[in-house]
Amino acid sequence: MSTVSNILVITDSINVDDSSGSKANVALISNLAAAGFNVDVYHYTLRDITLEGVKTFAIPEIKFSLQYFLSRSQRVLSRKFGIELARNLERIFGFSFTFFNDTRSIRKAIIGIKKEYDLVLTLSKGGSFRPHYAVLQLPQLHQKWLAYVHDPFPFHYYPRPYNWVEVSHLQKERFFRKVSQKARYSGFPSQLLMEWMGSYFEDFLQTGIIIPHQLADYKIHDPSFPDYFDPSKFNVLHAGNLMKQRSPKGLLDGFLEFLRRNPDAAADARLLLIGPADYHREWLAGYSQFSPQVHIVPSSISFDRIYHLQMQSCVNVILESKSEISPFLPAKFPHCISANKPILLLAPYYSEARRLLGQDYQFWSETDDVPRIAGLFERLYEVWKENPENLAMHREDIRDYLSASYLKSAIEKL
């Protein structure tokens, strides 16, 4: 490819409050602009959103089509009559009618673009990959296409303990194999994820480059604190979705064991878990009810507020599933690096976050090793008690790796 100057980004959403994936996508878009590229963003957020330094275009939903009619009819049958057709329909067609209408809407908007681009970058979130499906049907773009793969896909390619096999897994496998074959380039947020997906779709090993989640500038709009956060305390924060496979039991039991060993720390130490926790909600209530040092907010709060709390906490927790390997780079990893505070990493021995922090990183443990977790809390608390300034990480190597300048060099090597 000749020198890249103009980049077209096609993405599901640029609403930073709807998911961690959207936060990561916006950070990547922002750093592309900061690196000096001319960036146009076509997004399917279904409302107008502006981003500094880039042109954004909201893709309208097609509302006069057979797929739209069928998707709405299916919702009515489900909501009013309790008739669930989704599984049977996806078993036949591979995807939902909503998915087909969404991808058709995206494709229609992209076909109408007259401007020439040097690179077409598709970004997605969760299990969507709608932009990838849309561009797959536009062969005129394939020689300029960089398909970004943020997580394993389909779902049955997630490592254990994730064990969900969709009824449409064969159709989704065929779809993603075509993506791996047709996209000129593929991008992954982590080295381990590229290797993991390359074990299923070998073409990714030939076309793949590493584009980590980005550490982008962000200005906090509301610097106030919620009533449950006292910045003078030894605050340890886990921010993010506590999925079924991400049990915080080891974290909580390790924290309480630390308090049992160090009763004087009860006056200072606070453990905060903020984010959806539907699967764990009932038993989590017991911890916050009987342990005043534990505060749990089992719902989402705005990105602005959570980012502010991450910057002001003494320790940020990254909690992953109990597994042999975690190929994911958590979207909040750059935020934790930006905070310049220790990361309490609870993850498998083979994990991307541990690979980046280093095999000798001291504040790491398996997620269920309660004695070790308690010991890590003790070490961190001792450092804070002596001088909170000594908690600073100073990992300039990782900051550079997550920076716009590193991103620029990765794109220019295409």
N, C-alpha and C positions, 0 to 999 in steps of 0.2 A: 504494500500500500504506500502511496505517496504521502507526503507530510499531512498529518491530520490537523485541520483547522476548524471545520464546521461539524458539529456533532448533533445528531437528532436522538433525543432520548424519548422512548415510549414506555410509559409506566402505568401501573394500576392506580397509584395514589401518591399525592404529595402532601397529604394531611398528616402532620407529625403526631397528631393525637389519636390516630386510629389504629396504629400498630407499631411494633418495634421495626418491622420491615420498612414501613414508610419513613421512619426516622432515619434509618440507614440509607435509604434511597435519596432523601433530601440532602444528607451530608455528602454523598457521592456527587450529586449534581452541583452542589455549592462548591466543592473542591475542583470539579472540572472547570467551572467558571473562574475560580481563583487561580487555576493553573494557566489561564490565558486562552482557553478554547472558547469559541463562539457556540453557545449551547441553546438549542430550542427544545422545549419539553412539551410533549403531547401527553396529557394525563387523563385517566378515566375516574377522577375523583367525583365527577358529576356536580362540581361547583367551581367557581372561579377562585383560584389561589395564585398569589404572586410570590415569586422568589427573587431575591436580590441578585442582579447580575445575569439573569437569564430571561428569555421570553417563554411564557407559559401559555398553553392553549388547552382549554377544557374540551375534551371530546364529548359530544352530545350522545345520549343514548337513543338508538333507533326505537321509536315507539309505534311504528306502523309496519309490523312484520309478523309472519306466522310464528317465529320463535318467541317474540315478545308476548303475543296472545297466549301461546301455550304455557309460557312460564308463569304468567299472571293467573291463568286458569288453574294451574297446578297449586299455586299458593292459596287460592280461594278454596279449593277442594280440601286442602290440608287444614286451613284455619277454621273453616265453617263446618266441615263435615267429618274431619278427622281421617280423611282418606289420604294415605301416604303413598305416593307413586314414585318418589325420587329413586329409591334403590332399583326398582324394576326398570325404570326408564334409563338410568345410567348403565345398567347391565346391558341394555340393548344398544344405546347410542354412545356410551363412553363418557359423556359429559351431560350436564343439565341443559335445559332449554335456555336458562338465563346465561350460562356460559357461552352458548352459541350466539345468542343475541349480542352479548357484550363484545365478543371477539369480532363479530360482523360490524359492530359500531366502530371499533378501533380500526379495523381494516379499511372501512369506508373513509374515515378521517385521514388515514395515512395515504391512501391512493390519491386524495385531492391535493396533496402537498406538491407545489411546483419547484420549490427550492432544492438545489443539489447539496448533498451532504457527503463528507468523507467517511463518516462512521455512523452506523445506526446501532444504538445500544438499547436493548430491552431489559427492563427491570420489573420485578414483581414482588409479591409479598405472600406469606403463608403458602398455601397450596394452589395458588391461582394460575400463574404463568399464562394469563390471557394475552399479554403483548407478544409473547413468544409464539403462541398459536396463530395470532393474526399475521405476524411477519412471515411465519412459515409458509403462508399461502401467497406471499408476494415474492416470487423468485427473483425479480429484478433488484431486490435489496440484499440478496444472500451474500454477494461478494463484499458487501460493506457491513455485514451484520456481526455484532458481538453479543452473543446470548449470555446474559449474566445468570448464574445459577446460585441462588442464595442458600438453599437447603437441599437435602436429598429429595429426589422425585423419581417415581411415584412414592407414596407413603410406605409401601412395603420394603423400600430400600433404606429406610431409617435403621440405624443399629438398635439392637436390644438396649433397653426394655421396651422400646416402641415396637408394637406387633400388630399394627392395623393393616389389614389387607382389604382394599376397596373392591367392590363388585366389578368395577370397571378397570381393574389393574392391567389387563392385557392391552386394552385400547390406549391407556396412558403410557405404557411401555413403548408401544409403537410410535406414539406421538413424540416422546422424548428421544427415541432413537433417531427419528427424522431431524429433530432439532440438532442433535450431536453431529449428524452427517451434513446438514445443509448450512449451518452457521459457519462462516469463515473463521471466526474466533469464538472462544468461550471464556467467560470470566468467573472466578470463584473467590469468595472472601477468605478462603483458607487453603493452605497447601494440603492438609489432610482431606478436605472435602473434594478437591480436584482428584486426588488419588482414589478416594472412595467411589466417586461417580465414574471415574475412568475404569474401575474394575467391572462396571456394568455396561458402560458405553465407551468402548476403547478409543473412539475418535476424540473424546475430550482430552485424552493424554497428548494428542498431537496438536490440538488447537487451543489448549487452555493456557491462560495466564492468571496470576494471582492479583486481584484488586481487593485489598482488605477493606473492611468497613472503615470509613474515614473519620478523622479527627478534624472537624470543621469548626470555624468560629461560630459562637452562638452568644447572643446578648440576652441576659436574663431580664425579663420585663417586670416581674414582681419579686423583689428581694425580701419580702416578708416571710415569716415562718409560721407554719400551722401551730396550734396550741400544744400538740404532742411532741414538738421538736424544740429542745433547749440546746443551742449551739455551744454552751459551756460544758456540756456533758461529753462523755466518751461514747459517741454515737456510732453504732455499727448498722449499716443500712443494706438491706436486700431490696432492690427495686426491680419489679418485673413479674411476669405471669408465673404462678406456681402451678404448672401443668401436673397432671396425674403422675407423670414419670419423674417429676422434680420434687421429691419429698424433702421438706425442710426439717424433718425430724432430727437428723444428725446435727444440724446447725443449732436447733433449739436446745437439744439435750446437752450439746457441748457447751453452749452458753450458760445453761443452768449449772452444769458441773463446775465451770469456771467460777461462778458466783458461790457455789458451795465451798470450793477450796479457798476462795478469797472473799469472805463476807464483807470486808470493808469496801470492796468494789461496788457493792449494791447501791451506794449513794451516788455513784458516778456513771456506771455502765448502763447503756440502753441498747436494746436490739429492736430494730424497726423492720417489719416486713410490709412492703407496700406494693400492691398489685393484685389482680384477680387470683382467687384461690378457691374456686368453687369445689373442687374435688376434696380439698383438705379442710374446708371451712369449719365443719363440726368439731373435729378434734383440735384444731388450732385455737378455737375459742377457749379451751381449757387453759392453754398456756397464758394468754393475755388476762384471763380472769384471776388466776392464782399467782401470777408473776408480774408485779407492777413494773419490772424493768423491761418487759416485753410488750411492744405495742404493734398491733396488726391492723392494717387498713386493707381489707380484702376486696379492693375495687381499684379501678384505674383513676389516676388523677392526671392533670395536665402535664404535658412534657416540660413546660416552663418550670413548674413547681418541682417536679421530680428531679430535673437537672440541677436546680438550685440546691436541693437537699443532697444530691450526690457530691456537689462541689464543697458543701459545708460539713459533711460527715467525716469522722475520723478514719473510718474503714468502710470500703464498699465490698459487698459480697457478690461473687459470681458463683451461682449454684447450678450444677448440671446433674444429669441423671446418673444413677449408679449403673455403670456399664464398663465394658472393656475398652471402649474408644468413644471419643466425642469429636467428630470431625467439624463441628460447628464453631464459628467465631461469633460469640454473642454480640448482638447489635450494640449493647451497652458497653462493650469493652473499650471503645475509644473514649466514652464519657468517663469511665473509671481512670483511664490514663490521664485524661485532661484534669481530673481532680487532683492529681499528684499526691494521692494518699495510698496507703497499702491496699492491695486487693486480697481479700481472703478468698482464695480459689478452692472451691470444693468440686472436684472434677476427677474423671478417670486419669490414670497414669498417662495414657495416650490421649491427649486432648490438644486442640489448637491453641487454646489460651495458655496452657502450660508450655507448649513448644515456644511460644513467643516470649513468655516471661523467663524461660530458662529452666533446665532440668534441676538446677540448684536453687530455684526460688524457694525461700524458706516458709512462706505463708500458704502452703498448699497441703491439702489432705483429700483422701477419698471421702465421699459424701457421708458415709456412715461410721467413720472412725471417731467416735465420741471422745475418747481420751486424748487423741492427738488434737482434735478441734479445740477442746478445753485448754490444752497447752498452748495453742496458737493464740487464743484469746488472752491468756496470761502474759505472753510475750508482748503482744500488741499493747495491752493495758499498761505494762511496766514502762514501755517506751513513752506512751502518752503521759503517764504520771510524771515522768522525769522532765519531759519537755515536748509538747505537742508538735513543735516544729521539726523534731527528729523523725516524725512519721513520713516526711516527704520522700517520694520514691526516686525522683530525678532519673526517669528512664527516657533519656533523650533519644536513644536508639529506637525505641518503640514509637515515640512521637514522630520521628522522621519517617518511619515505615508507614504510618497512618496519615502522612501529610500530603498536601497538594503537590509538592515537588516530586515525591516518589510516584504519585499517581501520574503526573505528567511524563515522567520517564518511562513508565510502564506502557502508556498509550503510544508514545513516540517510537517504541520498539516494534510496534505492529508492522 
